């Protein structure tokens, strides 16, 4: 049962965050809250110590402080800030820098892709898709939740939760 939960729930929440950000430029607070609750459940059932759980929560708190500051300056969206913090809880201080580096790399690639995508005219049938037209618009930001979720998925098998569950 623990293996199934480890295999399904974190990846499903990451995919949900990425798809919702791509389609609507929003990431529901429910995703971040579910990640927090799922982390607590998985940490307890896999035998993580309360000290380790506390360090992971502190890591998420620090990332939230940093990303909320970035949100306040208008550099990222609020959903991105909360998703980054909730995901950082899963990585803890030991692996959060790898998460940040991979998310930055994926974000850079996503930004370059969208900048190129926006240089070309869309076929008429694609302009009728509101989410594609929004992504194509030069006035729209970058749905960075895609990069954050992609980094989380890419590095998930390195987490203590994954290692303990599998």
Beta strands, then each sheet from edge to edge (+ up, - down):
end
